[in-house]
Amino acid sequence: MAKTAKRYKVLIEVDYPTDPKVIARLLAGEVVPAEEQLRVSHAVGELVSDVPACSVPWLLEAGAIEEVGA
């Protein structure tokens, strides 16, 4: 059985890229033009499961999201 992605409740409006290639480029320090980032936005109260794994720790620490389970 495939593992279900963790879900998070948005506490502060967030937006982020979800394309793994764009995320890799950003993590490598490359400047990626905004029009190439294909960012998604989520409003307060939304339940999301597409948060890039590399962003989860700091979004949790900042109080922007909270884990709600699978």
N, C-alpha and C positions, 0 to 999 in steps of 0.2 A: 504494500500500500504506500502511495506517495505521501510524504510528509506535508501537512497543511501549513501554509505560511502563517507566521504570527500576525495578529491583528493589533492595530493601535487606534486609539481614539485621539483625534486631533483636538488639542487644547488651545492652540494659537494658530491662526491661519498659516499654512506652510505651502511652499512650492519647491519642486525639485525635479531633476531629470531622472528618468527611469530606464533609459537606454544604456545597457551595460557598456557599450563602446564609448559613449559620451562620458560615463562615470569614470572609466579607466583613463581616458584622456585627461579629465579634470584632476584625478588623483595623481597622475604623473606630472602635474604642474602646468599642463598645456592650457593656454587661454583658448576657450571654445566660444565662438560668437553666439550670442543669445539665440539667434534664429536657428542655430544648429542643435541647440540643447533639448528641444522638444519637452519642455517642462510641464508638469502637471500641477494643478493647484487643488488644495483641499481646505474647506471651510471648517470652522470650529464645530465640533460635534460629529463630524464624519468618522466612520470606521474605515480604515485603510489597511491594505496588506502589501502595498507596492513600495514601501519605504526602502531605499537602498540600504543594505546591511551596514555599510560603512558610515551611514548617517545616523543610525539608530542610537548609538551611545550618546552622542552630543545632543540630539533632539530630546532624548529622555532627560538628560542633565539640565537642559535649558527649560524643561517644563512645557515643551511644545507638543509632545505626544505622551500617552501612557499606554502600557500594554493592557489589552483586554482579553487575551487568550486567543486560541485558534478558532 
